[in-house]
Amino acid sequence: MVEKMLPEINKVYFIDTYTLIHILSGKGSIEVDFKSYFDWKDKVIYLEKGQYIKFVSDDFVIRKIEFPNQEKFQNNDIRVLFKHLISLGYIDLMECTDCQKYLTNTVFSDNTSDILDISSKQWFWQNPFHASKDEYQIIFDIKDVIDKEFSNHLTNTELVSFVNAKGYNAQALFKTKVGLSVKNLLGSKRLTESQKEIAFTDKSIQEISYDLGYKDAAYFNRVFKNNIGQTPNEFRENFDYKNRELFTQNILELLKTHHEQERSLEFYADKMHLSVKTLSKKVRSKMNTSLGQLIRLELIHTAKNMLIEGEAIHSIAQKLNFEEPNHFSRFFKHYVGISPSDFKNKKYNL
């Protein structure tokens, strides 16, 4: 099913079937499974059942494609789009002209599975973990084991036994290619699922800790606070997904209005009638990032748009309040990975 949507700000959209999200327009961050993302532009995002997405702005327009054919997802090449390891599953549209053509010309076709085939080929071409196709099958077999067994009170020995059955020296392969140990990925999965249980259910913390394989509630509280920075009860109170408080929208609106000229934390703290420490802590708690990072992302977003529109680099540097054009160029390359000139050429040469 293909649907064009104007999502509500801060509403939690639960994913009930395998879904493609293509953001057509908008500005701000998205949140998927308690992680905030600001680099969604020019990407097609893939989400699987059980995840959620939230749009932290009120001007997003998205295209959503739901895939009803569940048999398609038994294909091992397709699962790489949805089985997220350390970040979102996505395809970079700047690198995939076939994806762009499909979304432009055939998006309202009934045969929506075509985009999955195109995207999976692109994903392997992008090769985010620099692995062979056979190695990827072992890596995602391990992810399947963790997704199925994370709440079954597995000991380390049992987990190793499951993993080793998937291929020779699978743990070492996973660590080398993904950068995480299998044990760490299991812990991350448990933590994310515990966040969902805390945020979206009325279960007691003790019940949640037991259901997800933790030794006891006190141990779970320590693990949770060490990783999230809040106790489970504080996290439940701060997430408050039903009321959808507007703190994030307010700070994003301030950044949108003032980021070209104002970069000091004190300026934004004064506008929000908070101390710098309190504002920084609240941004970190609500948005899982720093205020300084939000300011830099706004600058990068604006600079990219100016470059796409053909504006000269020296003019962009002046408008964004950099002292010299080379200061802007160094800043842009540091955070984007390529120079402003290379970015402009890449966009035009698609």
C-alpha positions as CSV (number, residue, x, y, z in Angstrom):
1,M,0.0,0.0,0.0
2,V,1.3,3.4,-1.0
3,E,0.3,6.5,1.1
4,K,1.3,10.1,1.2
5,M,1.2,11.5,4.7
6,L,1.7,14.7,6.7
7,P,2.7,13.1,10.0
8,E,1.8,14.7,13.3
9,I,4.6,16.2,15.3
10,N,5.9,13.9,18.1
11,K,3.3,11.2,17.4
12,V,4.6,7.7,17.7
13,Y,3.9,5.7,14.6
14,F,4.2,2.0,15.3
15,I,5.3,-0.2,12.4
16,D,3.0,-3.2,11.9
17,T,4.4,-4.5,8.7
18,Y,7.6,-4.1,6.7
19,T,7.6,-0.5,5.6
20,L,9.5,2.0,3.4
21,I,9.6,5.6,4.5
22,H,10.6,8.3,1.9
23,I,10.7,11.8,3.3
24,L,9.7,14.1,0.5
25,S,10.1,17.4,2.4
26,G,10.5,18.8,5.9
27,K,13.2,19.9,8.3
28,G,14.2,18.6,11.7
29,S,14.9,15.2,13.1
30,I,13.2,11.9,13.1
31,E,13.3,9.4,15.9
32,V,13.4,5.6,15.4
33,D,13.5,3.3,18.4
34,F,14.7,6.0,20.8
35,K,17.6,7.2,18.5
36,S,17.4,10.6,16.8
37,Y,18.5,11.0,13.1
38,F,19.3,14.2,11.3
39,D,20.8,12.8,8.1
40,W,17.6,11.3,6.6
41,K,17.7,13.6,3.5
42,D,18.3,11.8,0.2
43,K,17.7,8.4,1.9
44,V,15.0,5.8,1.7
45,I,14.4,4.3,5.1
46,Y,13.4,0.7,5.8
47,L,11.6,-0.3,9.0
48,E,10.5,-3.7,10.2
49,K,7.6,-4.9,12.3
50,G,7.9,-3.8,15.9
51,Q,9.8,-0.6,15.3
52,Y,8.4,2.9,15.6
53,I,9.1,6.3,14.0
54,K,8.4,9.8,15.3
55,F,8.8,13.1,13.4
56,V,10.1,15.9,15.6
57,S,8.8,18.7,13.5
58,D,5.4,19.7,12.0
59,D,6.4,20.3,8.4
60,F,7.3,16.8,7.2
61,V,5.7,15.3,4.1
62,I,6.4,11.6,3.6
63,R,5.6,8.7,1.3
64,K,5.0,5.4,3.0
65,I,5.0,2.1,1.2
66,E,3.8,-1.0,3.2
67,F,4.7,-4.4,1.8
68,P,1.9,-7.0,2.4
69,N,3.8,-9.9,0.8
70,Q,5.4,-11.6,3.8
71,E,7.0,-14.3,1.7
72,K,9.3,-11.7,0.2
73,F,11.0,-11.3,3.6
74,Q,12.1,-14.9,3.7
75,N,14.6,-13.9,1.1
76,N,18.0,-13.5,2.7
77,D,19.0,-10.7,0.4
78,I,16.0,-8.6,1.3
79,R,16.5,-8.9,5.1
80,V,19.6,-6.7,4.9
81,L,17.3,-3.7,4.4
82,F,15.3,-4.3,7.6
83,K,17.6,-6.1,10.1
84,H,19.3,-3.0,11.4
85,L,22.7,-3.7,13.1
86,I,24.0,-0.4,14.4
87,S,21.8,2.2,12.7
88,L,18.9,2.6,10.4
89,G,18.5,0.5,7.3
90,Y,18.5,2.9,4.4
91,I,19.5,3.3,0.7
92,D,21.3,6.5,-0.3
93,L,19.3,7.9,-3.2
94,M,22.3,10.0,-4.3
95,E,24.0,6.7,-5.2
96,C,21.0,4.8,-6.6
97,T,19.5,6.3,-9.8
98,D,17.3,3.2,-10.2
99,C,15.7,3.8,-6.8
100,Q,15.1,7.4,-7.8
101,K,13.5,6.4,-11.1
102,Y,11.3,3.9,-9.4
103,L,10.1,6.3,-6.7
104,T,9.5,9.0,-9.3
105,N,7.8,7.0,-12.1
106,T,6.3,3.9,-10.6
107,V,5.5,4.7,-7.0
108,F,1.8,4.1,-7.4
109,S,2.3,0.8,-9.1
110,D,0.8,-2.3,-7.4
111,N,4.0,-4.1,-7.8
112,T,5.8,-2.4,-4.9
113,S,8.2,-5.4,-4.4
114,D,10.3,-4.1,-7.3
115,I,11.8,-1.4,-5.1
116,L,12.9,-4.1,-2.6
117,D,14.9,-5.9,-5.3
118,I,16.4,-2.6,-6.5
119,S,17.3,-1.6,-3.0
120,S,18.8,-4.9,-1.9
121,K,21.1,-4.8,-4.9
122,Q,22.1,-1.2,-4.0
123,W,22.6,-2.2,-0.4
124,F,25.2,-4.9,-1.3
125,W,26.8,-2.4,-3.7
126,Q,27.1,0.2,-1.0
127,N,28.6,-2.6,1.2
128,P,28.5,-0.7,4.5
129,F,30.5,-3.2,6.4
130,H,33.0,-4.1,3.7
131,A,32.1,-7.8,3.7
132,S,31.5,-10.5,1.1
133,K,28.0,-11.7,0.4
134,D,28.7,-15.0,2.2
135,E,30.0,-13.1,5.2
136,Y,26.8,-11.0,5.2
137,Q,24.7,-14.1,5.4
138,I,26.6,-15.2,8.6
139,I,26.3,-11.6,10.0
140,F,22.5,-11.5,9.5
141,D,22.0,-15.1,10.7
142,I,23.5,-13.9,13.9
143,K,21.1,-10.9,14.0
144,D,18.2,-13.3,13.4
145,V,19.3,-15.4,16.4
146,I,19.5,-12.4,18.7
147,D,16.1,-11.1,17.5
148,K,14.5,-14.4,18.3
149,E,16.4,-15.3,21.5
150,F,17.1,-12.0,23.2
151,S,14.5,-12.5,25.9
152,N,15.1,-16.2,26.6
153,H,17.6,-15.7,29.4
154,L,20.5,-17.0,27.3
155,T,23.8,-17.5,29.1
156,N,27.0,-16.4,27.3
157,T,27.8,-20.1,26.6
158,E,24.4,-20.7,25.1
159,L,24.6,-17.6,22.9
160,V,28.1,-18.6,21.7
161,S,26.7,-22.0,20.9
162,F,23.9,-20.5,18.8
163,V,26.3,-18.2,17.0
164,N,29.0,-20.8,16.3
165,A,26.4,-23.0,14.6
166,K,26.0,-20.3,12.0
167,G,29.5,-20.4,10.6
168,Y,33.2,-20.9,11.4
169,N,34.5,-18.2,13.8
170,A,31.3,-16.3,13.4
171,Q,31.9,-14.1,16.5
172,A,35.3,-12.9,15.2
173,L,33.7,-12.2,11.8
174,F,30.9,-10.2,13.4
175,K,33.3,-8.2,15.6
176,T,35.6,-7.4,12.7
177,K,32.9,-6.3,10.2
178,V,30.3,-4.7,12.4
179,G,32.5,-3.3,15.2
180,L,30.4,-4.8,18.0
181,S,30.7,-8.1,19.8
182,V,27.7,-10.4,19.6
183,K,27.3,-10.0,23.4
184,N,27.1,-6.2,22.9
185,L,24.5,-6.5,20.2
186,L,22.4,-8.8,22.4
187,G,22.7,-6.2,25.2
188,S,21.7,-3.4,22.9
189,K,18.7,-5.4,21.7
190,R,17.5,-6.1,25.2
191,L,18.0,-2.4,26.1
192,T,15.9,-1.2,23.2
193,E,13.1,-3.6,23.9
194,S,13.2,-2.7,27.5
195,Q,12.8,1.0,26.5
196,K,9.7,0.1,24.5
197,E,8.2,-1.8,27.3
198,I,8.8,1.1,29.7
199,A,7.6,3.8,27.4
200,F,4.6,2.0,25.8
201,T,3.2,-0.3,28.4
202,D,2.0,-0.1,32.0
203,K,4.1,-3.1,33.2
204,S,6.1,-2.8,36.3
205,I,9.8,-2.4,36.1
206,Q,10.3,-5.7,37.9
207,E,8.1,-7.5,35.4
208,I,9.9,-5.9,32.4
209,S,13.3,-6.8,33.8
210,Y,12.4,-10.5,34.3
211,D,10.7,-10.8,30.9
212,L,13.8,-9.5,29.1
213,G,16.2,-11.9,30.8
214,Y,17.8,-9.7,33.5
215,K,18.8,-11.2,36.8
216,D,16.7,-8.9,39.0
217,A,15.1,-5.5,39.0
218,A,18.0,-3.8,40.9
219,Y,20.5,-5.2,38.4
220,F,18.3,-4.0,35.5
221,N,18.0,-0.5,37.0
222,R,21.8,-0.3,37.2
223,V,22.3,-1.5,33.6
224,F,19.6,0.8,32.3
225,K,20.9,3.9,34.1
226,N,24.5,3.3,33.1
227,N,23.5,3.1,29.4
228,I,20.6,5.6,29.2
229,G,21.6,8.1,31.9
230,Q,18.2,7.8,33.6
231,T,16.5,5.3,35.8
232,P,13.7,3.3,34.1
233,N,11.1,5.4,36.0
234,E,12.7,8.6,35.0
235,F,12.8,7.4,31.4
236,R,9.1,6.5,31.5
237,E,8.2,9.9,32.9
238,N,10.4,11.9,30.4
239,F,9.3,10.0,27.3
240,D,5.7,10.8,27.9
241,Y,4.7,9.9,24.3
242,K,0.9,10.4,24.8
243,N,1.1,14.1,25.8
244,R,3.6,15.0,23.0
245,E,5.1,18.0,24.8
246,L,6.6,20.6,22.5
247,F,10.1,21.2,23.9
248,T,11.8,19.7,20.9
249,Q,9.6,21.6,18.5
250,N,10.4,24.9,20.3
251,I,14.2,24.4,20.3
252,L,14.1,23.3,16.6
253,E,12.1,26.4,15.7
254,L,14.7,28.6,17.5
255,L,17.5,26.9,15.7
256,K,15.8,27.3,12.3
257,T,15.3,31.0,12.9
258,H,18.7,31.9,14.4
259,H,21.3,29.3,13.5
260,E,22.8,31.4,10.6
261,Q,24.0,34.1,13.1
262,E,23.8,32.6,16.6
263,R,25.9,29.7,17.7
264,S,26.3,30.2,21.4
265,L,24.6,27.9,23.8
266,E,23.9,30.9,26.1
267,F,21.7,32.5,23.4
268,Y,19.4,29.5,23.1
269,A,19.3,28.9,26.8
270,D,18.2,32.5,27.3
271,K,15.5,32.2,24.6
272,M,14.2,29.0,26.3
273,H,14.4,30.7,29.8
274,L,16.7,27.9,31.1
275,S,20.3,27.7,32.2
276,V,22.8,26.3,29.7
277,K,23.3,23.3,31.9
278,T,19.6,22.6,32.2
279,L,18.9,23.2,28.4
280,S,21.8,20.9,27.5
281,K,20.7,18.2,29.8
282,K,17.1,18.4,28.5
283,V,18.2,18.3,24.8
284,R,20.3,15.2,25.6
285,S,17.4,13.6,27.4
286,K,14.7,14.4,24.8
287,M,16.7,14.2,21.6
288,N,19.7,11.9,22.3
289,T,22.1,14.5,21.0
290,S,23.8,17.7,22.1
291,L,22.7,21.3,21.5
292,G,26.0,22.0,19.8
293,Q,25.4,19.1,17.4
294,L,21.9,20.5,16.6
295,I,23.4,23.9,15.7
296,R,26.0,22.3,13.5
297,L,23.4,20.1,11.7
298,E,21.2,23.2,11.0
299,L,24.3,24.9,9.5
300,I,25.1,21.9,7.3
301,H,21.5,21.6,6.2
302,T,21.3,25.2,5.2
303,A,24.7,25.1,3.4
304,K,23.6,22.0,1.4
305,N,20.5,23.7,0.2
306,M,22.4,26.8,-0.8
307,L,25.0,24.7,-2.7
308,I,22.2,22.8,-4.5
309,E,20.7,26.1,-5.5
310,G,24.0,27.1,-7.0
311,E,25.1,29.8,-4.6
312,A,28.8,30.6,-4.5
313,I,30.8,29.3,-1.6
314,H,32.1,32.7,-0.5
315,S,28.5,33.9,-0.4
316,I,27.4,31.0,1.7
317,A,30.3,31.5,4.1
318,Q,29.3,35.1,4.6
319,K,25.6,34.4,5.1
320,L,26.4,31.7,7.6
321,N,28.7,34.0,9.5
322,F,32.0,32.3,8.9
323,E,35.0,34.7,8.9
324,E,36.6,33.3,5.8
325,P,35.3,31.0,2.9
326,N,38.1,28.5,3.8
327,H,36.8,28.3,7.3
328,F,33.4,27.3,6.0
329,S,34.9,24.8,3.6
330,R,36.9,23.1,6.4
331,F,33.8,23.0,8.6
332,F,31.7,21.5,5.8
333,K,34.3,18.9,4.8
334,H,34.8,17.9,8.5
335,Y,31.1,17.1,9.0
336,V,30.0,16.0,5.6
337,G,33.1,14.1,4.5
338,I,33.5,16.0,1.1
339,S,34.2,19.6,0.2
340,P,31.4,22.0,-0.7
341,S,32.6,21.9,-4.4
342,D,32.6,18.1,-4.5
343,F,29.1,18.0,-2.9
344,K,27.8,20.4,-5.5
345,N,29.3,18.4,-8.3
346,K,28.0,15.1,-6.9
347,K,24.4,16.5,-6.8
348,Y,24.5,17.8,-10.3
349,N,26.1,14.7,-11.8
350,L,23.4,12.2,-10.7
